[in-house]
């Protein structure tokens, strides 16, 4: 469903959004639905079997509703610290020299669900990531054509999406150095086709090696700035500590730095955690690995004995790219009955290796700890049935009319926060326009902390 900013306020006043857009819509049934409205979709482990991720398996992260972009009316404005402001059509961009690359797009919060203590936000596991073939004009060529001034230090992007309620308009900036990198693109194609609407049609910024918060979608304007951008989404969001902090520590935005480069990382896609096999069974351990600005993945090692020893996995030789992921395989035949802890660790071109323990941060960004799964090797055994999930208490009176205007219950259900954490979330949502009455706040807080407390 597409809702204009003006219409949003009209509907929100009477809770009319509640009856709309509740279903999964066009979501691929293989995707994990983290939020139906706005739509957040995670790729399942099976998706890592593809080297190039199909668009309908590619994760979706949206802060707001997907805009309705009319290509006949769409224009790209280039302004700010430039000699010649530009207004470009998509045809104008297509006339520039085209560049193509394979690059990983990963949400900064991919892996957030594994942090302990838990942190607020979409509880991504491992699939908020994809590997695609992008094609478009080099951002550097567009900036050169505009006569970018030497005073420029950052380049700011805005898209066609509208904020909800009092939420700040989503705008992000990148450094001039990253903007002028010949690998940074203004992409109009994804996997040989026009970029799908939910992935940024008609134009998306591609700063390869950086987290996807900088991959601005539905781009309509580029502004060269002569000082760092001080808007909400740079100064208050997508920031992390530049040093280790004790778990549970809360820092102010000024004490943190913007999220930029991805970390070196691997995923074990097969076998599944908890698999049961018989002794002597040939097992192929498979996965993918990727990195960021420090260079591509150069090796992946696998341990089948909880990290006591490591052996090299085989990397696919035809997948040597600077910013794409590499699939890897390791042949293993367990010869005795026991429980095996399987681990994988990747190394990039700079020699950086995945850590065995994760440094905590309050936003749950950058998870890249060595993954591990368990395989039970025994004859004639069957997996135990999964435990029933915890059932939440009934919604408090008035809760849906306030909290389900912008999103569904699925966004709330996945959080596992302390009472203090839920208190901060209520404050944030109130600042963004949620009409929480003072007399309802404690009642809502009681419900949230009791039903969706820490694991």
N, C-alpha and C positions, 0 to 999 in steps of 0.2 A: 504494500500500500504506500502511495506517495501522498504526503501531507505537507502543504505549504506552511510556512511559519505562521502566517495569519490564521489559517484554518486550524492550526494546532491549538492556538489559544481559545478559539471558539469551542472546539470539541472538548478541550481539557476542562473548561469551566463546568461542564455537565457530566464529565466522565464518559462521553460518547465513544471514546476510543476503545472502551472495554470490549465491545462486541465485535470489533473489527480485527482482521489480520491475526487471528489466534492460531491458525493452522501452520504447518511447515511450509506451505506455499510450494515454490519450485525446488525446494531443497532436495538434493540427491539423497535417497534413502541410506546410502552408505556413509553419509556424513553424520558426525556427532553434533546435535543441536545444543549449543551452549546458551543461546538466546534466540527466541523467535522474533522479537521486536524490541529494538532494532536487531537485525539478523547477525548472529555470530555462529559460524559453522567451523567445526574442526574435522580434519581429515583423519580417518581411522588408520590403524597400522598397515592395513592392506595397501594403502596408497603409496607406501614407500617401495613397492615392487615396481613402480613406474619411474623411469629416469626423468622423463619430462612429465610433469603433473598435468593431467587434463584439466581444463578450466572448471568442469563440474565436480572435480575432486579437490580443487584448490580451496584452502581455508578462506573464510570470509570474516573480516572484522569491520564493523560499522559502529560509529558512535551515534549516528543519527539515521534517518531514513534515506534510502538511496534516492538521489534526485532524478528528475525526469529531464534529460538533456536532449534538446532539439538541435541536431547537428546543423540544420540550415541556419539557425540563429547563433550557434556557438562561436565564440571568438576567444583568442588568447591575447591578453594584454601584457606587454612588457614595459615596465616603467620604473621610476625611482631614480637612482644615481646612474642614469644613462644619458648619452648625448642625443639619441633618437628614439623616443618612445615608439613602440610597435603595437599594431593590432593585426594579428595573424589568424588566418583560417586554417583548417586542417589541410587543405590543398597546399597552402603556402608552406607548411611544415614538411609535407611530403616532397616538395620540390628541393628541399635541402638534402645534402648527402645523407643517406640512410646508414645506420649502424645496427648490428644485431649481436646479441649476447645471450648466453644462458646464465641465469642468476637465481639464487635462492632468495625468497622473501620469507622472513620469519617475524612473527609478532614478538615485541620485546618481552611480553608476558608469557611466552610459551614455556610451559613447565611450572607455572605459578602454583598449581595445585600441590606440588611436592614440598613447598616451603613449610617449615615448622619453626616457630609458631606460624599459623596460617595468616595470609594477608588478603585484603579485600581486592576484588576485581574478578574478571572472568576467569574461571578456574580451568584454564587450558592444561592439558596433559602434554603430549609430545607432538600433536598434529597441527598446531597453528603455524604451519610452514608449508612451502611448496617450492618446486623447482621448475621454472618456465623459460621459454625462449622469447625474449623481448626484442622488438624492432621499433626504431624511431629515429628522430633527429637528435644529434648531440646537443645538450644544453649549452655547451661552450660555443657552438656555432650560432645559436640564437642570441646569446649574450654579446658575442663579437659583432653581430649584425646591428645590435642596438647601441653599440659604442659604449659599453660598460666603463664607468669612470674608475680611475685608480683608487678612489676613496672607498669603493665597495668592500665590505667585509663579510656580509652574509647575503643570501638570496632567499626571499620569503615566497611561499606558495600558498595560494588559496584555491578552493574548489567550488563547485556549483552546489554543494550540500548546504542546507540550512540548519542552524543549531536548534535544539529543543529547549523550550522554556527560557530560562535565564542562562543556559549554558553558553560559554564563549564560543564564537565561531572557530572551527578547527582550522588553524593555520600553523604551519611549521616552516622553519628555516634551516638551511644547511650552510656550511662555511663556503666562502668563495673558492677555496682550494678544492673542496669536493665538487662544487658546481662546475669548475673548469676542467675537472678530470675528464679525459676523452671517453671514459667508460660510462659517465653519467648521462642518461638519456631522458628525452621526453618521448615516451613510448606510445604508439598508437596501435600496435599489434601485440598479441599474446599468442604464442604457439601458431603463428601463421594466419591468424584471424584478427579482425578488429577486437580490441579489448572488450570483454563483456561488461554490461552496465554495472554489475555489482563489484567488478574489479577495477572500475575507473574510467569507463568510456566517456569521452573519446580519447582522453589523454591522461597519462599517469607518469609521475616523476619516478625514475629508476636510478637511485644512488646505490649501486651494487655494493654489497659488503656491509651495509647499514641495516639496522632494524626497520621494520615496515612502517613505524610511525612517521618516518621521513619519506616514505613512498606515497606522497599525497595523490589522491584520486580525484577525477573529474576536474582537472586543473583548468582554471579560467584566468588566473593572473600570476605574474612573476614580478616581484619587486626587488630591485637591488638596493640594499640598505648600507648606509655608511656607519652603522653601529649595530650591535647585536639586538635582535628582536626581543622585546620585553613583554610580549603578549602571553596570555594564560598558558597556552599549550607548549610554550618554551620555558617560561619562568616558574610554572607551578606544576607541570605534568611531564611525564616521561623523563624523570630525573632519577639518578641513583647516586649512592655514596662513591667517592673516589678512593675509599679505603675501607677495610673491614670494620664492621660495627657489631656489637653484641646483639644476638637475636632479641627482637622486641624493641630495639632502639628506634625512637622517632626523631627524625631530623627535619629541619625546616628546608624549604626549597633552596634557600641561599647556601645551605651547607652541602648541597649536592650538585652534580654536573649533568648535562643532558646525555641521554642515551644516544649512542652513535653506532660504533662498529659491533657486529655480531661476534660472539665467542666461538672458539673451536668447539665442535660438538659432534656426538654420534648418537644414533638411535639403533636399538636392537629391534628389528621388525619381526623376526621369526627365529626360533619358535616362540610361542606365546608364554608369558609368565604363568607358571603353574602347570605347564605341559607334563604329561606322564608318558614315558616311553619304556620299552623293554630293553634290557641289556643287549648289546650287540647291534642295536639299531643305528643305521647311518643317519646322522642329523646334519643338515646344512644350516649353520647360524648365519643369518643375513641381516643387513642393515644399510644405513647410509651415514655419511659424515660430511660436514661442511664447516666453513670458517668465515672470517670477515676480512677486514682491511689488511691483516697481517699476512695474507697469502693463502693459497689453496691447501687443502688437506694433502699431506704427503704419505701418511701411513695410518693404519688402524691395527691395534693389537687386541687380541681376545684372550681372556682368561676363563677357564672352566673350573677353577678351584678357588674361587673367592679372592682372586688377586695374588695368590702365592706365586704363580708363574704366568708368563705371558708369551704368546706366539703371534706372529704376523698373519693378518688376514690378507686375502687376495683382493686388490682393488681393480675395478673394471678399467682396463687400459684405454678404452675409447672415450673416457669421460674426464679427460684432463682439461679442465677449464679453470679460469681464475676465480670465478664467483659461483659456479654451480656446485651441486653436491656430487659425491662419488659413492656409488653403491659398492659394497664389499661383501665377501663371503668367507666362511671358515668351515672346513669339513671336520666333523667330530663324531666319533663312535664310542660312546660310553661302554666300558667293559664290565662294570660291576654295579650292583644295586646300591644306590645311595642318593642323597639329595645333592644336586650340583648347583652352585651359584655361578652364573655366567655373567661376565662383565666385558665391556668394550671401551677402549680409550683411543681417541684420535689425536694426531699431531699435525700442526700446520707448518707452512714453509719457514716460519720464524722460529720454529722449535717449541712453540707453546703446546702444552699437553693438557688434556682435560683433567680437572681436579677430582680427587676422591671424596671431597666434602665441599658443600656449597657455602659461599659467603652469603649471609642473609641480608636482605634489604626490604624496606617497608612496602615497596610496590611490587615485589615479586618479579623483578626483571633479570634477564640474563642467565636463567638456569642452564647450566651445562655440566653438571656433575656426571661422572662416569655412570652410565646406565647399568642396571643389573636385573637379571631375571632368575627365577628358580625353575629347575627341571628335576622332576622326581623320576628316577630310574628304578623301576621295579616291575616284576612280572604280575600280570593279572589284576592290576589295580585300576580303580576308576576315580575320577575326580569327584570330590564332595560337592553337593549342591551349594550354590551361592547363598549367603545369608540374606534375609529380607531386609530392605533398606528401612531406615528409621522413618516413621510417619510423623509428619508435622501436625501441630495442633490446628484447629480451625482458625481461619482468618479472623482477626479482631474486627469488630464493627467499624466501618469507615476506612479500613486499611486499603481495600482494593481501589476505591475511588481516588485515593491519594497516591498510592505507590504503583498502580498498574496503568497509569496514564501514559507513561513513556516506555515501559517495558513490562514483561510478563513475570510471573512468579518464578520462572526458571532461572532468571538472573539472581534472585534472592536465594533460591534453594541450594545453589552450588557453593555459596559462601559458608565458611565455618569460623566465625569471628567471636572474639570475646565480647562481653557487654560493652567495654570501652570502645572496641572496634565498631560495633553496631551504632554506638552513640555518635562516633565520628561520621559514619555513613549517613545517618539521619541529618546531621548538620550539613554535610555536603549537598545532599539532595534538596534540603530546604533552601540552601543558597542558590540552587539551580532552578527553583521555582515550585518545588513540591509544597502543597498547602497543608503542612502538618500543624494542627492546632496545638497550642501549649498543653491543653488538658489531655490530649491524646498521646503525647510524646512518650511518657513513661509506659503507657499501656502497649504501644507499638514496640517499645524497647524490650519489655518483658517477653513479648511473643517472639521477637527475633532472637534474643539471646537464649531462650529456652528451646526453641525449635531448631535453630541453626547455630549452635555454639561450636566450640572447638571439637575436633575429632577425638 
